[in-house]
Amino acid sequence: MIISDFAIKRPLVTVVVMLCLVLFGVLSLLRLETDEFPEISPPFLIVGVPYPGGSPDGVEREILDPIEEAVQGISGVNTINGTALDSYAQLSIEFEFSKDPQEASNEVRDAISAIRADLPSEMEEPIIRRFSPNDFPIVSIALSSETLSTSELTQLADNVVGREIRAVPGVARVDIAGQRNRELTVNLRPDALVQFGISPAQVVQAVQGQNLAAPVGRLNGSASEQTIRLEGRLADVESFYRIPIGQGNDGRVVYLGEVATVEDGSEEARTLALYNDQEAVGIDIVKSSDASTTTVAGEIVERMDRLEAGLPAGTEMNLVRNSGERVGDSVSNVVETLVEGLFLTILVVFVFLNSWRSTVITGLALPISMIASFMAVYLAGFTLNTMSLLGLTLAIGIIIDDAIVVRENIVRHVEMGKSHLQASIEGTDEIGLAVAATTFSIVAVFLPIAFISGIAGQWFQPFALTIATSVLVSLFVSFSLDPMLSAYWPDPHVAEDKKNVVTRTLDRFNAWFDRQAHKYRSVVAWALDHPAIVVLWAFASLFAAIALPMSGIAAAGLVVVVAAVLSIALKRLPKHWYVTAPIMLAALVGMGAMIAIAPD
């Protein structure tokens, strides 16, 4: 075989290649972002249209119906669901998965712009956003105080805490719930308006015209240019009182303070946040789609510790939700399962091979294949999540299988009297095609999962990629590193009286296992000679497993049938029937238990 022959002749090159696989895999692992689940991009758009003062009937008639007709003509639209609320319209648009989300968003915006002249002028600009699981907050903070009012807490949450958190890399949005923003309320006095002959429209126009900050032009000099800006923002009650409204009935200028009162307060509450039955201000942090949940959440918690030290007296900042901890715990559980499976697999290999060198040679395929698969995950743009780690967990037994088969066949050739070098070359060549066919058949099973469309495909693509990559790398390791180590690092011959306790114990276990395997050969031979009875045993086991969760009468009746079948076969049982009887009984109980706990 070309790969094994080259690896045996060039051991240094083989070692360097394996080190490169491990090195690039570790670098990829360090660059991978950690998340609980794969990145999901459902083909949904949410269109929100504010329509101040509109009733639900008016919103449906004047906003929803025209927009739905315009959007329906866009290619790739599957379903449209519209909701008419008081002063607000919302459309949920589902596209085909083949539709590019950015292209769909642009087409929806263009379709609404094309009919903008037919829509009410009071309608505000539509808000178009893509629905994504990343829109849910990863960290929620409750800001409460015994000394500050809700409006003061709102300013603290927005201007201090929110500004600091927005500076964290990976934070896309900071939403505040339960806020009460500062508001200057102008209360008109109808009697004064009638007395001076001033209309409410004049008051509104005057307030809008005076409470303004905008550039009004430029002042050009011979060698300079200066911008002229109108600074008219009013910040206190007294400034509002001095706003001129217009001329009254007597011809003099009327000011706002003569026809209205101005109150400095807070806006009407539209949302409410409570923490421990106390009114508070909630801060929800949403991460960017390409950011790591654990990294962003950890940075936010660190900044919270610094911010809490500078809060006013009597003000508390409490962490309500931290998805970073949940994601970290979830990934840690999968990693623990992966390590446990790795350890148990190596232990089983050592028990049956009874050689720590053979265990090392075959066990090297596990870490190399698993670490190298992170390169594929990184290059494909996936995150380190439960699905990608689940693929590695399930692939542990498959990964080491090739190495065990190659090593076992090499040992068999050594026991035939060949040198280790010759045994490594001939042993690998002998089973190379069979091992490759087995590996490629496994890849052929899992690789099509990566081409599943829809949300299911986005979920299982990392799973299929890690399994396929790790299995292919394990095949390469089995054909290169394992033969090379078997050729140059043979097991030393140890006399029987110099073997330690572990080696002698495992020798006795392997001898016992070989005897059971020899007995099993007679069972297989008997099964080939009596196919009818084997089929009866199979059907009896199947029916008994189905009947176990059923009522006692049905189970009793089925036991009678099984007993009748066994009585027929009793005279022709295999010589070593007790070898297979416990296995069949365990399989029968296991099948019944699976059916019993399966959902209806």
N, C-alpha and C positions, 0 to 999 in steps of 0.2 A: 504494500500500500504506500502511495507516494507520501502522504502526510506523516505516517509513522516512521517510514524509512528515513525521511529527512530529519525528523525530530531526534531519532536515535543517533544519526551521524553528526548532527549539529546540536548537541545538548545546550551549549551556551545560548544559541539563538532561541531555542525553545524556552529557556528560563527568562530571557529578556522579553519575549513576547508575552509570557504569563504575567510578568511584573508590569508590563505596559497596560495589560487589560485591567489589572487591579488598580494601578495608579489612576488611569483615566476614569475608572468606575468610581473611585473614592472622590476625585475632583468633581465628577458629575453629581454625586450624592451630596456634597457640601453646597453645591449651587442649587439644588432642588428646593422649591418652596414646599412647605408642609401644609396640608389641608386634610379635612376629614373625608371628603368625597371628591370625585373628579369634577372638573369645571364643566358645568352644564349650561348650554345656551339655547333655551327653548325659543321657538320662532314666534314669539308673542310681542306685540306692540300695544302700549297703553296710551290712548289719546285723551287728554283732559282739556275741556273747553269751558272756561269760566264765562258765565253770562249773568252779570249782576242784575238782580231784580226779576229774573225770569222764573215763572212757575214751572213745575214739572211738565205740564201739558205744553206750554210754550217752548220749553227747552226741547222737547221731543219733536214738535212740529217745525220749529224754525232752525234748530241746530242739528239734532241727531239725524233726521230723515235726509236732508240734503247731503250731509257728510257721508252717510252710509252709502248713498247712491254713487257718490263720487269715488269712494274707496273701493266699492265692489268691482269696479272695472280694472283694478290693478291686477296684473298677472301674479299668480301664486297665492292668492287669498283663498283660504279654506272656509273660515267662519268669521262672522262679525257679531259681537254681542254689545248692544248699546244700553246704557242706563241713564235715565233722565232724573235728575235731582233738583232740588230747589237751588236755582242760580248756578247750576253746574251740569255738564254733560260729560259722560265717559264712554269711550269705545274700547273694547278689547278685540284686537285683530289677530287671528292665528294664520300664519303662512305655512307653506310647505317647507320642509327641512332643506330643500335644495336652494331656497331663496336666501340671498345674502342679506343679513340683518341691516347693514348700513344702507344697502340699495333699497330695501323695503321702507326704511325710515324716510329716505329722501323722496321716494315716490308718494308716500302718504302726505308728506309736507307739500309737495307740488300739487297733489290733487286738491287739497284744502285751499291752497293759494289760488287755484284756478276758479274756484267758486266763491272767493272771499267777497266779491262785490254783491253777491246775492244773499249773503248772510247779514244779520243785524249789525249795525254799526256799533252798538253797545257791547258786542261780543269782544272779549279780550283774546289775545293771541293764544292759539292752541299750544299745549305742552305735550310733546311726543317723547316717550321714553320706552326703552326696551325692558321687558320683564326679565328678571334674572334672580336666581337664589341669592346672589350677592347683594341684592337690595335690602336684605334683612340685616339688622345691626349685629355686629359681633361683640360689642361692648355697650352696656347701658349703665349710666351713672345717675344717681339721685342726689340733687343738691338741695339741702334743707337748712333752715336757720330759725332760731328762736328770736333773733333780733332784727333781721332784715325782712322787708315786705316782699311779696311775690314779684313786683316789678323790679325791685333792686336785685333780687336773685336772678331775674332774667338778664339784666345787664351784666351781672357777674358771670353768668353761664355763657353768654354770647361773646362778651368783649375780653374776658380773661381766660376762662377754662376752654371755651370753644376755640379761641384763637391759638392757644398753645397746642391743642390736640390737632387742629387742622395742619399744623406744621409737621406732624409725624408722617414720615414717608409711607405711602400705601393707604392713607386715609382719603377716601373719595368725598365723603359728605358727613357733616355733623348736623343732626336734627335736634331741635329743642321742643319738648312737649311740656304743656302746662305753663307756657310763658304768658306773661302779662306785660306787654310793651308800654312804654310811656306814651300818653296821648293827651293833647290839649283839646278840650271840648269847648266848642263855641255854642252857647245857648242863646238863641234869639228871643227878644222880647217883642211880641206882636204889637203891644200898645205903642212902643217907641217907634216901631217901623211905620205904623199908620200916622203917627204924629209928624214924623219927618218926611213922609212920602218916599220911603226907601223899600224896595222889593227884596225878598230873600235872594233872588238871582243876582242882584247887585252886590250883596254881601259875599256870596260865593265867589263871584268874579273878582272882587277886590282882594279877598284872602288868597286866592290862587295867584293873582298877579303880583302881590307884595311878598308872599312867602316863596321866593324863587332865587336860585343861584345858578347862573349860566353865563357863558362867555358871550360878549356882545360885539366884539370886533378887535381890531389891532390899531395901534398907534405907531406909525412909521416915521422914523427920523432919518437924518442924512446917513447915519452909520449904525442905526440900531432899530430894533422892532420890539414893541411891548404889547402884551395881550391885555385887553380890557375885559374885566370880569365883573359881573354884577353880583355882589354878595348881599343877598336879601333873605337868607334863612333866619327865621325868628325862633328864639330859643326860650323865651320866658313869657309870662302872662302880660307883663307891662308892654312888651313890644307889640303884642296883638291889639291891646287897647288903643294904640296910637295909629292903627291902620286907617287911612282915609277911605270912606265908602263912596262918597259922592256929595253932590249938593242937595240940600234939603229944600223944603217948601219956602223957607225964608231966604234962600240963596247962599247960605254959608255952608262950609265943608262939614260933613257929618263923619265922626270917627266911630270905629267899631265899639268902643267902650260906651257909647251913648245908646246903642241899640241892642247890645248883647252883653252877656257875662262870659268870662273865659275861666275854665277850671283846669288846673294842672293835675292830672291823675293818670290812670292806666286804662287801656282799652278793655272792652267787654271780654270776659273770659270765654274762649271757644274750646279750649282743651283743659283737662285737669290731670295733674299727676299727684299721687299720694305715695308716701313712704312711711310705713309704720303708723298709718292713720293720720299723718301730718302732711299738710299741703307742701308740695315740693316742686322743683323744676327738674324734669328729666332730660338727659343728654344721651342721644343714641348715635353711635359712631358706625358708619358703613365703610367697609374697605373697598379698595379698587379690585377689579376682577382678576388682575394678574398678581395680586399681593398675597403673601402668606398670612393665614389667620393667626397662627401662633406668634409670628414675628411682630405683626402689627399690634395685636392685643398685649403682648409683653411690653412693647414700647409705651403704649398708652398707660398701662398700670404703673410703669416707672415714672412717667410724667405726673400721674395723679399723686404719687407720694411727694413729689416736689411742690405741687400746687397746694396740697392740703396744708402744708406748713405756713403758707401765706394767706390763708383765708381769714376773714374777719372773725372776731370772737363770737361764739355761739353758732357758727356755720359748720356744717358737716358735709363731707363728700363720701358717699357710700357706693360701692360697686354692686350693682344689681345683677348684671349678666356679664359673663366672661366666656365667650365661645372658645377662646384660646386654650383654656384649661380642659374643656370637653374634647377638643380636637387633639390636644396633646395626650390625654388619657386614652382616647380611642386608638391613636397610632401606637402608643406605648403597649397597649394590650396586644395588638397585632404583632408588634416586634417581639414581645415576650413569647407569644405562641410560636413565632418563627424560630427563635433561639431554642426553645424547648424541643421543637421538632427536629432541628439540626442536631442537637445533642443526642436525642433518642435514636436518630438514624445512624449516627456514628457509633453509638453503643451497640446497636443491633449488628452492624457490620463487623465490629470487633469480636462480638460473641461468636459469629459464624465463621469468620476468617481465622480467628485465634492467632492474629499476628498484628502487632502494633504498626509494623512497617507497611503491611498491606492496607491497614486501616488509614494510615496517613496518605498513602498513594491514592487510594480511592476517595478518601474524604476531602482531598484538595479540590476535587471537582466542584464541591458545594460552595465554598466561599468565592472561588474564582468566577463561577457561573453567575452567582447571585449578585456579586459586586459589579461584574461587567454588564449585567442587564440594566443597571442604573444609567449607563450611557445612552441606551435606546430611549429610556423614559425621558431623559433630559433633552435629547435631540428632537423627540417628538413633541416637546412642549407641554408634557403632562406634569402634574405635581406628585409629590410623595404622599399618597393617600391610602386608605384602607383597601381599595380595590387593587392597586398595584402591588401592595404588600401581600394581599391575599393570593395573588397569582404566584408569588414566590413561595408562600407557605404551602400551597398545593403542589408545587413543582419539586419540592425537596426530594421525594421518593423517586420521581422521574429523572431528576438530574443525576443522582448517584447511580442509577441503574446501569447506564452505559459503562461507567468506570468499573463497576463490580463485574460485569460480564467480561470485559476485556482483561481485567486482572486475573479473574478465575481461570480463564482459558490460558493465559500465560503461565500460571502456576501449574496447570495440568501438563503443559508441554515441558516444564522443568522437571516434573515428576517422571516424565518419560525418558529422562536422561540427557536432555539437551542443555546446552549452555544458556545462561540467562539472556545473553545477547540474541542468540538464535531463537530462543523461545519467545522473546518479545517481538521479533520480526514476524515469525511464522504464526504465532498465536494471534496477533492483531490482524494479519492478512486473512486468516482462516474465517474469522467472524466479522470482518469489517463490513461486508455487504449487508449481513443480517442486522447488525447494530444500526447502521445508517438507515436501513429501511424502517426499522422500528421507530427511530427518532423522527424521521420525516413524516411518518404516519401520524405521530402525536402532533407535530407542527401543523399538518394538514387538518387536524381536528380543531385546533384552537385558532389558527390564523384567520379563517373566515369570520370569526367573531369581530375582528377589527373592522370589518366592512359592513357591519350591521348599521342601517340608517336609523335616524330618530334618536330619541332620548336614550333608548336601550343601548344603542351603539356608543353614545358618549359615556355611558356608565361603564361598559365592559371593554372598551378599547385599551385602557391601561392594563386591565387584567390579562387580555389575550397577548398584548405586546410583551409583558414581563415573562409569561410562560414560554412563548415561542423563542424569545431571545435567550433566556437562560438554558433552555433545552439545546438549542443550536450551539451555544458556547460549551456546554457540557460534552457534546459530541466531539467538538474540536479538542477539548482537553483530554478526553478519553483516547483519542487517536494520536496525540502528541506528547503531552506530559506524562501520562501513565505508562506508555511503553518505554519512554526514555528513562524514567525512574526505575522501572522494573528491570531494565537492562543494566543499569549502573549502581543500583542500590538493592541488592538481593537480600533475602532473608538468610541470616546465618544458620548453620546447622548446629542444633543444640542436642546434646545427649539426653536420653530419657531421664537419667538420674540427676541431671543438673537443671531440669525444668522447675520453675517455681510453682506455687500452689495454684495461682490463677490459670497458668497454662495447662497444668494437669487436669484441673476441673473442666476447662473448656474442651480438652481432648476427650474426656469422658462424655461430655454433653454432645459433642459432634459424633462420637461413635454411636451413642444412643440414637441420635437423629438419623444417622445413616441406616441403622437397622429399621427404623420406622419407615424410611423412604423405600427400603427394599421390600418391606411388607406392603407398602402402598402399591408397588409394582404389581403384586399379585392381585390386589383389588382392581386395578385398572384392567388387568388381563381378564379377570372374571367379568367385569362390566362389558368388555368387548365381546365376550362369548354369550352374554345374556342381555341383549339390548331391550327386550320386552320388559323384563323385570326392572331395569334401570328407569325406563320411561314411566312405569307404574309408581316407582318411588318418587320420581320428580313430581308427577301430578298429585300424588298423595300429600307431599310436602306443601305444594302450592295451595291446595284446598284446605289443608289444616291451618295454614297461616292466615287464610282469609276468614276461617271460621272462628279463630281465637277471640276476636273482639265481639262476636255475635252472642246471641243468647245461649244459655246453657243447654237447651234442648237441641239447637242446631249443632253445637259443638259436640254433644254426646253422640248425635247421629253420625257426624263426620268421623269421630273416633272409631265408631263401629266399622265404617267403610275402610278406614286406614288399617284397622286390625285385620279385616278380611284380606286386604291386599298383602299385608305382611305375612299372614298365615299361608298364603299361596307361595310366597317366595321363601318361606322359612326352610324348606327342605333343600333349597339351593343357594343358601347364603355363602358368601366368599369365606375363605379360610380365616382371614384376618378382618372379619366384619367389625370388630370392636375398635378398629382404627378410624373408620369413617362414621360410625354411629354417633359419637359425641359431636362431631362436626355437623352432621345433619341435624341433630337435636338443637344445637346452638343456632344454626341458620333458621330452623323452624321458629324458635322462640323470638329471634331477632325480627323476622319478617312479620310475625304477629304483633310485636310491640310497635313496629313502624306503622302498620296499618291502624293500630288502636289509637295512636297519638296524632295521626294525620287529620287535618281539618276536614269537615264535611263538605 
